[in-house]
Each structure stands twice: as structure tokens, then as C-alpha cells.
Amino acid sequence: QVQLVESGGGLVQAGGSLRLSCAASGTIFSIYVMGWYRQAPGKQRELVAVITSGGTTNYADSVKGRFTIARDNAKNTVYVQMNSLRPEDTAVYYCNALTRVPTGQYNAWGQGTQVTVSS
């Protein structure tokens, strides 16, 4: 129904920056919320940042002041600019979108993109 394609992960040194992108496609009437979650080895998946269609944002305390989420509603795309990266930011980052589709509400996940921060 809804496909999310992520890009922009990779390997970076501590203090560096990366920008992740996620584009949604499919038969989508609207997208209520888009965001990013991450999962480190041996840990549960956790929220990184989310943004509503109106632009309201919410960040995990651990990334406030370092990460910035943005959204292009016309392109059904969400971005996260990650600055001052730390080794503890190493994880697989997943895009998420809560959408309205012909059959109702659908919560979509991307396949994940690896972010590795070396010390």
C-alpha cells in the first residue's frame, strides 16, 4: 500500500553530520505524521524525531539541539539533519509514516538505513 524509501545513512566520525531522507509512495490520501526511529544492537526501537503535517515537531531528549527534522508535504518526504554526531547515535534508523489510504489508516515503516559514528 505505502512504500517508504530511505537514503543517506553511512559511516561518519564523531562530530560529523549526516542527512537522512525518506520518500513515501503509493496511493496516499494524506500523511498525518512522519518521523524517524532508531534501534541500536540489543536495544529497543526508540523515537528520534517526528513532525506533523502542520509542522509540529517532537524530539528525543538525546538529540535535541543536534538533529533537525523537516518535511516536504508536496513530495511526501521527510528529512532529518543530524549534526554533532556521537558514537551513541550509531543505530539502524527507520522512517515511519502514519497515513490515510483508501482502506483507512495505515502505519508504514521503511526498511532501515545504517548510521555508524566512529569515535
DSSP file with accessible surface (Angstrom, degrees, kcal/mol):
  #  RESIDUE AA STRUCTURE BP1 BP2  ACC     N-H-->O    O-->H-N    N-H-->O    O-->H-N    TCO  KAPPA ALPHA  PHI   PSI    X-CA   Y-CA   Z-CA
    1    1 A Q              0   0  121      0, 0.0    26,-0.8     0, 0.0     2,-0.4   0.000 360.0 360.0 360.0 -58.8    0.0    0.0    0.0
    2    2 A V  E     -A   26   0A  11     24,-0.2     2,-0.4   105,-0.1    24,-0.2  -0.982 360.0-163.5-123.9 131.5    2.6    2.5    1.1
    3    3 A Q  E     -A   25   0A  93     22,-2.6    22,-2.4    -2,-0.4     2,-0.5  -0.946   1.6-162.5-115.9 136.6    6.3    2.3    0.5
    4    4 A L  E     -A   24   0A   9     -2,-0.4   107,-0.5   105,-0.4     2,-0.5  -0.981   4.7-166.8-117.7 126.0    8.9    4.3    2.3
    5    5 A V  E     -A   23   0A  89     18,-2.3    18,-2.2    -2,-0.5     2,-0.3  -0.958   7.6-163.1-117.8 119.2   12.4    4.5    0.8
    6    6 A E  E     +A   22   0A  11     -2,-0.5     2,-0.3    16,-0.2    16,-0.2  -0.673  12.3 169.5 -99.6 154.3   15.2    5.8    3.0
    7    7 A S  E     +A   21   0A  67     14,-2.2    14,-2.7    -2,-0.3   106,-0.1  -0.976  42.3  64.0-154.1 161.0   18.6    7.2    1.9
    8    8 A G        +     0   0   36     -2,-0.3    11,-0.3     1,-0.3    14,-0.0   0.368  60.2 132.3 108.7  -4.0   21.6    9.0    3.4
    9    9 A G        +     0   0   29     12,-0.1     2,-0.3     9,-0.1    -1,-0.3  -0.170  24.3 114.3 -71.5 173.1   23.0    6.6    6.0
   10   10 A G  E     -d  115   0B  29    104,-1.1   106,-2.8   103,-0.1     2,-0.4  -0.989  61.5 -47.3 160.3-164.3   26.6    5.8    6.3
   11   11 A L  E     +d  116   0B 131     -2,-0.3     2,-0.3   104,-0.2   106,-0.2  -0.887  52.2 164.2-106.7 131.9   29.8    6.0    8.3
   12   12 A V  E     -d  117   0B  25    104,-2.6   106,-2.4    -2,-0.4     2,-0.1  -0.984  35.2-110.3-144.7 152.7   30.9    9.3    9.9
   13   13 A Q  E >   -d  118   0B 148     -2,-0.3     3,-2.3   104,-0.2    72,-0.2  -0.479  51.7 -81.2 -79.4 155.3   33.3   10.4   12.5
   14   14 A A  T 3  S+     0   0   49    104,-2.5    72,-0.2     1,-0.3    -1,-0.1  -0.285 120.5  29.5 -54.8 137.2   32.2   11.7   15.8
   15   15 A G  T 3  S+     0   0   55     70,-3.4    69,-0.6     1,-0.3    -1,-0.3   0.244  99.8 115.1  91.7 -10.3   31.3   15.4   15.5
   16   16 A G    <   -     0   0   22     -3,-2.3    69,-2.4    69,-0.2     2,-0.3  -0.072  58.2-121.0 -83.8-173.5   30.3   14.9   11.9
   17   17 A S        -     0   0   59     66,-0.2     2,-0.3    67,-0.2    66,-0.2  -0.932  21.0-179.7-133.3 151.9   26.9   15.3   10.1
   18   18 A L  E     - B   0  82A  32     64,-2.2    64,-3.4    -2,-0.3     2,-0.5  -0.976  15.1-147.9-143.8 154.0   24.6   13.2    8.0
   19   19 A R  E     - B   0  81A 128    -11,-0.3     2,-0.4    -2,-0.3    62,-0.2  -0.988  12.2-160.3-126.6 122.1   21.2   13.9    6.4
   20   20 A L  E     - B   0  80A   0     60,-2.4    60,-2.1    -2,-0.5     2,-0.3  -0.799   6.2-166.4 -99.9 143.9   18.7   11.2    6.1
   21   21 A S  E     -AB   7  79A  25    -14,-2.7   -14,-2.2    -2,-0.4     2,-0.3  -0.935   6.1-172.4-126.7 151.9   15.8   11.3    3.6
   22   22 A a  E     -AB   6  78A   1     56,-1.9    56,-2.5    -2,-0.3     2,-0.5  -0.944   4.1-165.7-146.8 122.8   12.6    9.3    3.3
   23   23 A A  E     -AB   5  77A  43    -18,-2.2   -18,-2.3    -2,-0.3     2,-0.4  -0.922   9.4-149.3-112.7 132.7   10.1    9.4    0.5
   24   24 A A  E     +A    4   0A   9     52,-2.7     2,-0.3    -2,-0.5   -20,-0.2  -0.798  20.0 174.2-100.3 139.7    6.7    7.9    0.7
   25   25 A S  E     +A    3   0A  57    -22,-2.4   -22,-2.6    -2,-0.4     2,-0.3  -0.938  28.1  70.3-140.6 164.9    4.9    6.5   -2.3
   26   26 A G  E    S-A    2   0A  44     -2,-0.3     2,-1.4   -24,-0.2   -24,-0.2  -0.785  96.5 -31.7 123.9-170.6    1.7    4.6   -3.1
   27   27 A T  S    S+     0   0   93    -26,-0.8     2,-0.5    -2,-0.3    -2,-0.1  -0.696  76.3 165.6 -87.4  93.4   -2.0    5.5   -3.0
   28   28 A I        -     0   0   29     -2,-1.4    73,-0.2     1,-0.2     3,-0.1  -0.942  29.2-176.1-118.0 123.5   -1.8    8.0   -0.2
   29   29 A F  S    S-     0   0  113     71,-3.1     2,-0.3    -2,-0.5    72,-0.2   0.871  74.9 -23.5 -81.3 -41.8   -4.6   10.4    0.6
   30   30 A S  E     -E  100   0B  39     70,-1.3    70,-3.0    46,-0.0     2,-0.5  -0.980  51.8-132.3-162.6 161.4   -2.7   12.2    3.4
   31   31 A I  E     -E   99   0B   7     -2,-0.3    68,-0.2    68,-0.2     3,-0.1  -0.977  15.2-174.2-123.8 116.2    0.1   11.7    5.8
   32   32 A Y  E    S+     0   0B  83     66,-2.5    21,-1.7    -2,-0.5     2,-0.4   0.959  70.9   6.3 -73.6 -52.9   -0.6   12.7    9.4
   33   33 A V  E     -EF  98  52B  39     65,-1.0    65,-2.7    19,-0.2     2,-0.3  -0.991  59.5-173.1-136.4 138.9    2.8   12.2   11.0
   34   34 A M  E     +EF  97  51B   0     17,-2.5    17,-3.0    -2,-0.4     2,-0.3  -0.963  24.5 137.4-126.0 150.4    6.2   11.4    9.6
   35   35 A G  E     -EF  96  50B   0     61,-2.4    61,-2.4    -2,-0.3     2,-0.4  -0.971  42.1 -98.6-172.1-175.8    9.3   10.6   11.6
   36   36 A W  E     +EF  95  49B   0     13,-3.1    12,-2.7    -2,-0.3    13,-1.7  -0.976  24.7 179.2-127.5 138.6   12.4    8.7   12.4
   37   37 A Y  E     -EF  94  47B  54     57,-2.7    57,-3.2    -2,-0.4     2,-0.3  -0.865  11.7-155.0-126.8 163.1   13.1    6.0   14.9
   38   38 A R  E     -EF  93  46B  13      8,-2.5     8,-3.0    -2,-0.3     2,-0.4  -0.985   8.3-161.2-142.2 155.4   16.3    4.1   15.6
   39   39 A Q  E     -E   92   0B  67     53,-2.2    53,-2.3    -2,-0.3     6,-0.2  -0.959   7.8-162.6-140.0 116.9   17.4    0.8   17.0
   40   40 A A    >   -     0   0   24      4,-0.4     3,-2.3    -2,-0.4    51,-0.1  -0.592  45.9 -74.9 -90.6 158.3   20.8    0.0   18.3
   41   41 A P  T 3  S+     0   0  122      0, 0.0    -1,-0.1     0, 0.0     3,-0.1  -0.279 119.1   6.7 -55.8 129.7   22.1   -3.5   18.8
   42   42 A G  T 3  S+     0   0   92      1,-0.2     2,-0.3    -3,-0.1    -3,-0.0   0.519 113.6  99.8  77.9   5.3   20.5   -5.1   21.8
   43   43 A K  S <  S-     0   0  148     -3,-2.3    -1,-0.2     1,-0.0     2,-0.1  -0.817  75.1-102.7-122.1 163.4   18.2   -2.2   22.4
   44   44 A Q        -     0   0  174     -2,-0.3    -4,-0.4     1,-0.1     2,-0.2  -0.431  46.5 -92.5 -78.7 156.3   14.5   -1.4   21.7
   45   45 A R        -     0   0   94     -6,-0.2     2,-0.3    -2,-0.1    -6,-0.2  -0.480  51.4-168.4 -66.6 137.8   13.5    0.8   18.9
   46   46 A E  E     -F   38   0B  87     -8,-3.0    -8,-2.5    -2,-0.2     2,-0.2  -0.931  24.7 -99.6-132.9 154.3   13.2    4.4   20.1
   47   47 A L  E     +F   37   0B  48     -2,-0.3   -10,-0.3   -10,-0.2     3,-0.1  -0.466  32.2 174.0 -69.8 138.8   11.8    7.7   18.8
   48   48 A V  E     -     0   0B   0    -12,-2.7    12,-2.6     1,-0.3     2,-0.3   0.756  64.5 -31.4-104.9 -57.7   14.3   10.1   17.3
   49   49 A A  E     -FG  36  59B   0    -13,-1.7   -13,-3.1    10,-0.2    -1,-0.3  -0.965  53.4-166.9-164.1 146.1   12.0   12.9   15.9
   50   50 A V  E     -FG  35  58B  19      8,-2.2     8,-2.0    -2,-0.3     2,-0.3  -0.951   2.6-163.6-135.6 158.7    8.6   13.3   14.4
   51   51 A I  E     -FG  34  57B  12    -17,-3.0   -17,-2.5    -2,-0.3     6,-0.2  -0.997  12.8-138.9-144.6 135.5    6.8   16.0   12.5
   52   52 A T  E >   -F   33   0B  47      4,-2.4     3,-1.7    -2,-0.3   -19,-0.2  -0.374  35.5-100.8 -85.7 172.7    3.1   16.5   11.8
   53   53 A S  T 3  S+     0   0   64    -21,-1.7    20,-0.1     1,-0.3   -20,-0.1   0.793 125.2  54.1 -64.2 -24.3    1.6   17.7    8.6
   54   54 A G  T 3  S-     0   0   68    -22,-0.2    -1,-0.3     2,-0.1   -22,-0.0   0.485 123.6-103.4 -88.3  -4.5    1.3   21.1   10.2
   55   55 A G    <   +     0   0   41     -3,-1.7     2,-0.3     1,-0.3    -2,-0.1   0.473  68.2 148.0  99.7   2.3    4.9   21.3   11.1
   56   56 A T        -     0   0   99      1,-0.0    -4,-2.4    -5,-0.0    -1,-0.3  -0.561  30.6-159.8 -71.9 134.0    4.8   20.5   14.8
   57   57 A T  E     -G   51   0B  61     -2,-0.3     2,-0.3    -6,-0.2    -6,-0.2  -0.796  17.9-169.9-118.1 157.0    7.9   18.6   15.9
   58   58 A N  E     -G   50   0B  89     -8,-2.0    -8,-2.2    -2,-0.3     2,-0.3  -0.983  11.4-169.4-144.6 133.5    8.9   16.4   18.8
   59   59 A Y  E     -G   49   0B  43     -2,-0.3   -10,-0.2   -10,-0.2     2,-0.1  -0.922  28.4-109.2-123.7 150.1   12.4   15.2   19.5
   60   60 A A    >>  -     0   0   20    -12,-2.6     3,-1.7    -2,-0.3     4,-1.0  -0.480  35.5-120.0 -66.5 145.1   14.0   12.7   21.8
   61   61 A D  G >4 S+     0   0  131      1,-0.3     3,-0.5     2,-0.2    -1,-0.1   0.857 111.0  63.0 -57.0 -34.1   15.9   14.5   24.6
   62   62 A S  G 34 S+     0   0   52      1,-0.2    -1,-0.3     3,-0.0   -14,-0.0   0.673 111.1  35.7 -68.7 -16.7   19.1   12.8   23.5
   63   63 A V  G X> S+     0   0    0     -3,-1.7     3,-2.3   -15,-0.2     4,-2.3   0.474  82.3 126.3-115.7  -4.9   19.0   14.6   20.0
   64   64 A K  T << S+     0   0  114     -4,-1.0     4,-0.1    -3,-0.5    -3,-0.0  -0.292  81.3  15.6 -58.2 134.7   17.6   18.0   20.9
   65   65 A G  T 34 S+     0   0   88      2,-0.4    -1,-0.3     1,-0.1     3,-0.1   0.289 126.0  59.4  85.3 -11.7   19.8   20.8   19.6
   66   66 A R  T <4 S+     0   0   17     -3,-2.3    17,-2.1     1,-0.2     2,-0.3   0.688  98.2  52.2-115.3 -35.4   21.7   18.4   17.3
   67   67 A F  E  <  -C   82   0A   4     -4,-2.3    -2,-0.4    15,-0.2     2,-0.4  -0.838  59.9-166.1-108.3 145.9   19.1   16.9   15.0
   68   68 A T  E     -C   81   0A  80     13,-2.3    13,-3.1    -2,-0.3     2,-0.3  -0.991   6.1-156.6-132.8 124.6   16.5   18.9   12.9
   69   69 A I  E     +C   80   0A   8     -2,-0.4     2,-0.3    11,-0.2    11,-0.2  -0.781  16.8 172.6-100.2 143.5   13.5   17.2   11.2
   70   70 A A  E     -C   79   0A  47      9,-2.1     9,-2.9    -2,-0.3     2,-0.4  -0.959  13.1-154.0-145.2 163.5   11.8   18.8    8.2
   71   71 A R  E     -C   78   0A  40     -2,-0.3     2,-0.6     7,-0.2     7,-0.2  -0.998  14.0-155.0-145.9 141.5    9.1   17.7    5.8
   72   72 A D  E >>> -C   77   0A  50      5,-3.0     5,-2.0    -2,-0.4     3,-0.6  -0.923  12.9-172.2-114.2 100.6    8.1   18.5    2.3
   73   73 A N  G >45S+     0   0   79     -2,-0.6     3,-0.7     1,-0.2    -1,-0.1   0.850  82.9  58.2 -64.5 -34.6    4.3   17.7    2.1
   74   74 A A  G 345S+     0   0   98      1,-0.2    -1,-0.2    -3,-0.1    -2,-0.0   0.824 115.9  35.8 -65.1 -29.2    4.1   18.1   -1.6
   75   75 A K  G <45S-     0   0  136     -3,-0.6   -51,-0.3     2,-0.2    -1,-0.2   0.357 103.8-126.6-103.2   1.6    6.8   15.4   -2.1
   76   76 A N  T <<5 +     0   0   48     -3,-0.7   -52,-2.7    -4,-0.6     2,-0.4   0.910  65.6 138.7  51.4  45.3    5.6   13.2    0.8
   77   77 A T  E   < -BC  23  72A  13     -5,-2.0    -5,-3.0   -54,-0.2     2,-0.4  -0.947  39.2-164.9-126.9 141.4    9.2   13.3    2.0
   78   78 A V  E     -BC  22  71A   0    -56,-2.5   -56,-1.9    -2,-0.4     2,-0.3  -0.953   8.3-169.3-124.7 145.5   10.8   13.7    5.4
   79   79 A Y  E     -BC  21  70A  40     -9,-2.9    -9,-2.1    -2,-0.4     2,-0.4  -0.917  10.7-161.0-127.4 155.7   14.3   14.6    6.3
   80   80 A V  E     -BC  20  69A   0    -60,-2.1   -60,-2.4    -2,-0.3     2,-0.6  -0.958   8.5-155.2-138.1 121.6   16.5   14.6    9.4
   81   81 A Q  E     -BC  19  68A  63    -13,-3.1   -13,-2.3    -2,-0.4     2,-0.6  -0.868  13.7-162.8 -91.6 121.4   19.7   16.7    9.5
   82   82 A M  E     +BC  18  67A   0    -64,-3.4   -64,-2.2    -2,-0.6     2,-0.3  -0.931  13.4 173.8-114.7 113.2   22.0   15.1   12.1
   83   83 A N        +     0   0   58    -17,-2.1   -66,-0.2    -2,-0.6   -67,-0.2  -0.729  58.5  24.0-112.8 164.6   24.8   17.3   13.4
   84   84 A S  S    S-     0   0   70    -69,-0.6    -1,-0.2    -2,-0.3   -67,-0.2   0.902  84.3-160.7  48.8  48.7   27.4   16.8   16.1
   85   85 A L        -     0   0    2    -69,-2.4   -70,-3.4    -3,-0.2   -69,-0.2  -0.280   7.1-158.5 -65.9 146.4   27.0   13.0   15.8
   86   86 A R    >   -     0   0  105    -72,-0.2     3,-2.4   -71,-0.1     4,-0.3  -0.852  31.8-110.0-121.2 156.7   28.2   10.8   18.7
   87   87 A P  G >  S+     0   0   53      0, 0.0     3,-1.9     0, 0.0    30,-0.4   0.855 117.6  63.2 -55.0 -32.4   29.1    7.2   18.8
   88   88 A E  G 3  S+     0   0  125      1,-0.3   -48,-0.0   -48,-0.0    -3,-0.0   0.581  88.9  69.3 -72.4  -6.7   25.9    6.5   20.8
   89   89 A D  G <  S+     0   0    1     -3,-2.4    -1,-0.3    28,-0.0     2,-0.2   0.530  71.3 120.4 -83.0  -6.3   23.9    7.7   17.8
   90   90 A T    <   +     0   0   39     -3,-1.9     2,-0.3    -4,-0.3    26,-0.2  -0.406  40.8 106.4 -61.9 125.2   25.0    4.5   16.0
   91   91 A A  E    S- H   0 115B   2     24,-2.1    24,-2.7    -2,-0.2     2,-0.6  -0.965  76.0 -79.1-178.1 171.4   21.9    2.5   15.0
   92   92 A V  E     -EH  39 114B  35    -53,-2.3   -53,-2.2    -2,-0.3     2,-0.5  -0.868  47.7-146.5 -89.3 126.5   19.6    1.5   12.2
   93   93 A Y  E     -EH  38 113B   0     20,-3.2    20,-2.2    -2,-0.6     2,-0.4  -0.851  12.6-162.3-101.0 129.7   17.4    4.4   11.5
   94   94 A Y  E     -E   37   0B  42    -57,-3.2   -57,-2.7    -2,-0.5     2,-0.3  -0.920  11.0-139.4-115.9 134.5   13.8    3.7   10.4
   95   95 A a  E     -E   36   0B   0     -2,-0.4    15,-2.4   -59,-0.2     2,-0.4  -0.647  22.1-168.6 -85.7 145.9   11.4    6.1    8.7
   96   96 A N  E     -EI  35 109B  10    -61,-2.4   -61,-2.4    -2,-0.3     2,-0.4  -0.992   9.5-176.9-137.3 143.3    7.8    6.0    9.8
   97   97 A A  E     -EI  34 108B   0     11,-2.1    11,-3.0    -2,-0.4     2,-0.7  -0.972  17.6-152.1-143.2 127.4    4.6    7.5    8.3
   98   98 A L  E     +EI  33 107B  46    -65,-2.7   -66,-2.5    -2,-0.4   -65,-1.0  -0.891  37.4 178.8 -96.1 112.8    1.1    7.4    9.6
   99   99 A T  E     -EI  31 106B   0      7,-3.2     7,-2.5    -2,-0.7     2,-0.5  -0.702  35.8-131.6-120.3 163.2   -1.0    7.7    6.5
  100  100 A R  E     +EI  30 105B 111    -70,-3.0   -71,-3.1    -2,-0.2   -70,-1.3  -0.982  36.6 170.8-112.5 120.1   -4.6    7.7    5.3
  101  101 A V  E >   - I   0 104B   4      3,-3.7     3,-2.2    -2,-0.5   -73,-0.1  -0.694  51.5 -85.6-122.0 173.8   -5.1    5.3    2.4
  102  102 A P  T 3  S+     0   0   79      0, 0.0     3,-0.1     0, 0.0   -74,-0.1   0.806 128.4  46.8 -53.8 -30.7   -8.3    4.1    0.5
  103  103 A T  T 3  S-     0   0  114      1,-0.2     2,-0.4     0, 0.0    -3,-0.0   0.447 123.7 -94.5 -92.7  -0.3   -8.8    1.4    3.1
  104  104 A G  E <  S-I  101   0B  31     -3,-2.2    -3,-3.7     2,-0.0     2,-0.3  -0.968  77.0  -1.4 130.2-143.1   -8.3    3.6    6.1
  105  105 A Q  E     -I  100   0B 135     -2,-0.4     2,-0.4    -5,-0.2    -5,-0.2  -0.691  58.5-174.6 -91.9 139.3   -5.4    4.4    8.3
  106  106 A Y  E     -I   99   0B  86     -7,-2.5    -7,-3.2    -2,-0.3     2,-0.7  -0.992  17.1-151.0-139.2 130.0   -2.0    2.7    7.6
  107  107 A N  E     -I   98   0B  77     -2,-0.4     2,-0.3    -9,-0.2    -9,-0.2  -0.883  24.0-165.2-101.9 111.5    1.2    2.9    9.6
  108  108 A A  E     -I   97   0B   1    -11,-3.0   -11,-2.1    -2,-0.7     2,-0.4  -0.738   8.6-164.8-103.8 147.2    4.2    2.4    7.3
  109  109 A W  E     -I   96   0B 101     -2,-0.3  -105,-0.4   -13,-0.2   -13,-0.2  -0.963  15.0-132.3-126.2 144.7    7.8    1.6    8.1
  110  110 A G        -     0   0   10    -15,-2.4  -105,-0.1    -2,-0.4     3,-0.1  -0.294  31.2-106.0 -82.5 177.1   10.9    1.9    5.9
  111  111 A Q        -     0   0  119   -107,-0.5   -17,-0.1     1,-0.1  -106,-0.1   0.639  63.2-111.3 -82.2 -14.9   13.5   -0.9    5.6
  112  112 A G        -     0   0   13      1,-0.0     2,-0.4   -17,-0.0   -18,-0.2   0.135  20.5-131.3  98.7 145.7   16.0    1.0    7.7
  113  113 A T  E     - H   0  93B  25    -20,-2.2   -20,-3.2  -106,-0.1     2,-0.3  -1.000  22.8-120.6-134.8 135.5   19.3    2.6    7.0
  114  114 A Q  E     - H   0  92B  89     -2,-0.4  -104,-1.1   -22,-0.2     2,-0.5  -0.582  23.0-172.0 -80.8 132.1   22.5    2.1    9.0
  115  115 A V  E     -dH  10  91B   0    -24,-2.7   -24,-2.1    -2,-0.3     2,-0.5  -0.994   5.9-176.2-120.2 122.7   24.2    5.1   10.7
  116  116 A T  E     -d   11   0B  50   -106,-2.8  -104,-2.6    -2,-0.5     2,-0.6  -0.986   7.1-167.6-123.6 125.0   27.6    4.4   12.2
  117  117 A V  E     -d   12   0B   6     -2,-0.5     2,-0.3   -30,-0.4  -104,-0.2  -0.955  11.2-153.9-114.5 117.7   29.5    7.0   14.2
  118  118 A S  E      d   13   0B  44   -106,-2.4  -104,-2.5    -2,-0.6    -2,-0.0  -0.654 360.0 360.0 -92.6 148.1   33.1    6.2   14.9
  119  119 A S              0   0  138     -2,-0.3    -1,-0.1  -106,-0.2   -33,-0.0  -0.346 360.0 360.0 -90.0 360.0   35.0    7.7   17.9
